[in-house]
Structure formats: C-alpha cells, structure tokens
Amino acid sequence: MNQLDTDIIIAGGGLAGATLALALARTLPQLRVTVVEAFPLSAEALPESYQPSYDARSTALAWGSRLIFEELGLWQRLSEHATPIRRIHVSDRGHFGATRLNATDHRQEALGYVADNRWMGLCLMRELLRTDVAWEAPAEVTGMQPLPEGVRVTLDSQEGGRELTAQCLVVADGGRSGLREKLGFRVDEQAYDQHALIANVTTANSHDYTAYERFTDAGPMALLPHGSPTRAGQTAALVWTLDSEALDDLLSLSNDDKCHRLQQRFGWRLGRFIRIGECSHYPLTLKTVDESIRPGVALVGNAAHTLHPVAGQGFNLALRGLMALVEQFRLATEREQALGSLPVLKGYQNRHRQDWQQTVRFSDSLIQLFGTHVPLVATARDAGLMGLDLLPGAKRWFARQAMGLGGRRAEIRAPGNHSTERNHHE
Ligand SMILES: Cc1cc2nc3c(=O)[nH]c(=O)nc-3n(C[C@H](O)[C@H](O)[C@H](O)COP(=O)(O)OP(=O)(O)OC[C@H]3O[C@@H](n4cnc5c(N)ncnc54)[C@H](O)[C@@H]3O)c2cc1C
C-alpha cells in the first residue's frame, strides 16, 4: 500500500470528521490520515481563546458520548464548558402524561451534557494539531474513482484541482453537500414539513440542570440547560419545531412577542421568558441510506443519517458509528487487510446498523407519535408517558436511548486503550 499517497482520506472536518481523525490518531497512529475541509482552518482555533457566546449553537451529548470523549482524552477539556443534564422532563402540553428521568436513579452524575458546537470544535482542533493528521483546507473533495488497491480522490482548492490516492475515503461532509449522491449512494428522504428554530433564551427561574422535552400541538420543543457547568443559571438552549407558516410568523415578531409566544407554548416551569437570542432555523428531513458503504468508501455522521434534532440523537449516533469504523480499521490492520476492502467496510456497516436503525426509529417515532392530534392516539401517548413513569423497565429502556446507551455496548467504548482519562464511572 506504500505507493498510495495516504491511508485514509476524510472528506469533511466538521464534528464527525474531526472526531474520527482524532480517534484514528489515538488508536492507529501508524496510519496516515488526511482531512479535506471546505472551510479554512482558523489560526485562532484554540480553546484558550474561547469566550462562551450567548448565541452559540449547542449539542446535547448523551452520557455514552462522554464515555467516548473520555477514551479519546478530550473529556476533561470539553467538560469545562459542558452543562450537565441531571433530569429530563418529557411532557405533552395540554394533556396529563409526563415522565421524568433522573440521573441519580441511574447512579450517574448526569444523563447527558449540553456543549457549544464551537467549543467542541476548538477542543478537537487543539488536540488534532498535536497529531500527525494532515489537513487540506480550504479544499473540497469533488469525486472518487475506485482503484484495485484503494481509491483516487479528486480535490478542488484555490490552487486548482489535484488527486490523492488512499486505501479508503470516509465521507463526513454533512447532510447537504451531496458527495454521497455524487458517489451513487441511494438516499431515503422523508421531509417532516417542519423547521427547527434554534436560539438561546433567558428565563426568570434557574433550569436547575433539567432538560425539558415538550410535545405541543404545534410540534415538539426542547429546552436544554445551558451556561455554567457548576452554577445552575437561567439560560436554556431552545430547539423549537414549527411548520413554515408558524416559523415565518414567529420570525416577524419582536423579541418580547417571541418570548410571549414561547411562554404560551411552553408554560411556566422555568418562570417568565425574559430574552430570546439570535434565531437560526433549519428545514427538517429524515435522511438515511440503505447502504453506508461501497468498495473503498464509507459514510459517517450526517452523511449517513440526518435525524430530527428534537431527540438530540444525531451527533451521539454519529459518534458511535465512528467508533465502530475505527474498531473495524483496527481489526483490518491487525489482519493485514486493505482498509477499503468490502469485508472490512461491511463489518463497519453490520456493527453500526442495528444501533442506527433503532435510533432512527426511536427519534422518528417520537415525532410521529407526538405530532398527532387524533384523540385516541393522544390518549395512548399520555398513557405511554404515564406507563413509562410507572414501569421501571420501560423507563429504563427510554432512559438508555436518551443517554445514548441503547445501541450495542461495544460501540460506546472507543476502541483500544489510549485514554489519559479512563472512565471510572461505570
Ligand atoms: C438544529 C439542529 C440541532 C441539533 N442538535 C443536536 C443535539 O442536541 N444532539 C446531537 O447529538 N445532535 C444534534 N444535531 C445533529 C448534529 O448537529 C449533527 O449530527 C452533527 O453536526 C453532524 O456533524 P457532521 O460532521 O456529520 O456534519 P457537518 O457538521 O455538516 O460537517 C460537515 C463538514 O464537511 C465540510 N464539507 C462539506 N462538503 C465538503 C466537501 N465536498 N469536501 C470537503 N469538506 C466538505 C463542511 O464544510 C463541514 O465542515 C442537531 C442538528 C440540527 C440541525
């Protein structure tokens, strides 16, 4: 394989691509890894320069994701700005059903965490700059041809087009760039006819580290604890699902009126809504592929599955998939198999498939179930929430999904044993 330019090319240095590069550098340092990223690398890409911003976008990290970041030696740094979720309150507005999940019931300090995406990006970049991972940025992967011993990948950058050969191309270009379509993957797309509105909000009462998942007749919403990890504050990260008309209507309102509308939808559990920050919004679709591999190519992250954000599962699922792929590369290296060979990549797909199908079903069924106005279904879902509260087995299952522990246990742990922060919380 030495005649190849590199071993693995990762198309996309977003959260999934950068985490994969770090996991490979930690687990298989003998492999040559090149990340191709469309955006330039920022010279100030260091956590030391980080100032939390009120308007930053954040991600809910499940407990299982913390375990993975611990194995990658990144958790200690990440946790400096990761707000713990100690309780989850799931309710159906206007109906009686509700369920509560509590970290202490699972003998854990948190069910999950909320971390700003920019902070996660800086922590990842800081660690990556200390490894031998090579970067091509700004540059885009524009195509790929299979070779008998791997793949030839076409790059486009300001200096013009060029080619790089590798054993395997990992596509981590997110849900929208379209590289997977260009490479012939069939994508199943289900539009929800809804948009997610994202903003940080200030409330009169402290969140006390509780995440609220609330299903309203106009769509689900989540309010996640945000801000200091050590002092429960009054900022929450809002994910609000709305149809196009309701979204346009909301965006046209003043700050006070937006707060008022939010109050009507959410209620008073967090007291009065005082301020709503910059609002961004995304059309919601469920995108999945039947097959996430081809000879020489594997899809990861949003390129493999884009979920509804209200259940906060997308990146958590992506992380488990990345660990499945790294484990497969580790086995292939041990067995001296080509990294891009079909049996190796099939192993990745098989390892990850059950988790991914189950997680897609879980978040999609939440949306379908709670999106309905049919009275019988509404009663059944309330009974379901009540039942969840009363039946420890069902509740435990639900909690494990929410904590990102529902998938195969093997993929929760990062492969290898390279941790400087080995987990002592199990
Ligand atoms: C509103 C919203 C809220 C969410 N909340 C949560 C949550 O709470 N918890 C959770 O687990 N998940 C959440 N998610 C999902 C999570 O954000 C995604 O799973 C995660 O960002 C996926 O990252 P990615 O690296 O796959 O894709 P992206 O973040 O889209 O990164 C793709 C990267 O590839 C680069 N790129 C694109 N095309 C090319 C190319 N041809 N060549 C080279 N580079 C290229 C881009 O510049 C980008 O840097 C949410 C998603 C949305 C939309």
The ligand as a MOL file (V3000), in Angstrom:
LIG
                    3D

  0  0  0     0  0            999 V3000
M  V30 BEGIN CTAB
M  V30 COUNTS 53 58 0 0 0
M  V30 BEGIN ATOM
M  V30 1 C -30.9570 22.2170 14.6590 0
M  V30 2 C -30.1190 21.0400 14.9920 0
M  V30 3 C -29.8890 20.6860 16.3370 0
M  V30 4 C -29.1520 19.5440 16.6430 0
M  V30 5 N -28.9820 19.1750 17.9470 0
M  V30 6 C -28.3290 18.0260 18.2320 0
M  V30 7 C -28.1780 17.5820 19.5750 0
M  V30 8 O -28.6320 18.2380 20.5090 0
M  V30 9 N -27.5010 16.4210 19.8020 0
M  V30 10 C -26.9980 15.6700 18.7810 0
M  V30 11 O -26.4230 14.5940 19.0420 0
M  V30 12 N -27.1020 16.0800 17.5140 0
M  V30 13 C -27.7530 17.2330 17.2050 0
M  V30 14 N -27.8510 17.6390 15.9260 0
M  V30 15 C -27.1400 16.8880 14.9040 0
M  V30 16 C -25.6770 17.3260 14.8480 0
M  V30 17 O -25.6070 18.7250 14.7120 0
M  V30 18 C -25.0270 16.6500 13.6610 0
M  V30 19 O -25.1490 15.2610 13.8390 0
M  V30 20 C -23.5560 16.9700 13.5700 0
M  V30 21 O -23.3490 18.3360 13.4360 0
M  V30 22 C -23.0580 16.2430 12.3170 0
M  V30 23 O -21.8360 16.6550 12.0060 0
M  V30 24 P -21.1750 16.2200 10.6300 0
M  V30 25 O -19.7160 16.4200 10.8820 0
M  V30 26 O -21.6510 14.9080 10.1390 0
M  V30 27 O -21.7040 17.2910 9.5600 0
M  V30 28 P -21.4160 18.8410 9.4560 0
M  V30 29 O -21.3540 19.4580 10.7980 0
M  V30 30 O -22.3900 19.3670 8.4660 0
M  V30 31 O -19.9390 18.9400 8.8510 0
M  V30 32 C -19.6470 18.6770 7.5090 0
M  V30 33 C -18.3000 19.3230 7.1730 0
M  V30 34 O -17.9170 18.9280 5.8540 0
M  V30 35 C -17.4260 20.0600 5.1300 0
M  V30 36 N -17.6670 19.7310 3.7090 0
M  V30 37 C -18.8540 19.6970 3.0610 0
M  V30 38 N -18.6870 19.2600 1.8020 0
M  V30 39 C -17.3620 19.0070 1.6440 0
M  V30 40 C -16.5760 18.5080 0.5670 0
M  V30 41 N -17.1170 18.1520 -0.6060 0
M  V30 42 N -15.2280 18.3810 0.7560 0
M  V30 43 C -14.6740 18.7200 1.9400 0
M  V30 44 N -15.3790 19.1870 3.0190 0
M  V30 45 C -16.7080 19.3150 2.8580 0
M  V30 46 C -18.2310 21.2220 5.6810 0
M  V30 47 O -17.5360 22.4350 5.4850 0
M  V30 48 C -18.3640 20.8400 7.1560 0
M  V30 49 O -17.2800 21.3390 7.9270 0
M  V30 50 C -28.5900 18.7680 15.6000 0
M  V30 51 C -28.7760 19.1520 14.2680 0
M  V30 52 C -29.5480 20.2620 13.9530 0
M  V30 53 C -29.7710 20.6500 12.5120 0
M  V30 END ATOM
M  V30 BEGIN BOND
M  V30 1 1 1 2
M  V30 2 1 2 3
M  V30 3 2 2 52
M  V30 4 2 3 4
M  V30 5 1 4 5
M  V30 6 1 4 50
M  V30 7 2 5 6
M  V30 8 1 6 7
M  V30 9 1 6 13
M  V30 10 2 7 8
M  V30 11 1 7 9
M  V30 12 1 9 10
M  V30 13 2 10 11
M  V30 14 1 10 12
M  V30 15 2 12 13
M  V30 16 1 13 14
M  V30 17 1 14 15
M  V30 18 1 14 50
M  V30 19 1 15 16
M  V30 20 1 16 17
M  V30 21 1 16 18
M  V30 22 1 18 19
M  V30 23 1 18 20
M  V30 24 1 20 21
M  V30 25 1 20 22
M  V30 26 1 22 23
M  V30 27 1 23 24
M  V30 28 2 24 25
M  V30 29 1 24 26
M  V30 30 1 24 27
M  V30 31 1 27 28
M  V30 32 2 28 29
M  V30 33 1 28 30
M  V30 34 1 28 31
M  V30 35 1 31 32
M  V30 36 1 32 33
M  V30 37 1 33 34
M  V30 38 1 33 48
M  V30 39 1 34 35
M  V30 40 1 35 36
M  V30 41 1 35 46
M  V30 42 1 36 37
M  V30 43 1 36 45
M  V30 44 2 37 38
M  V30 45 1 38 39
M  V30 46 1 39 40
M  V30 47 2 39 45
M  V30 48 1 40 41
M  V30 49 2 40 42
M  V30 50 1 42 43
M  V30 51 2 43 44
M  V30 52 1 44 45
M  V30 53 1 46 47
M  V30 54 1 46 48
M  V30 55 1 48 49
M  V30 56 2 50 51
M  V30 57 1 51 52
M  V30 58 1 52 53
M  V30 END BOND
M  V30 END CTAB
M  END
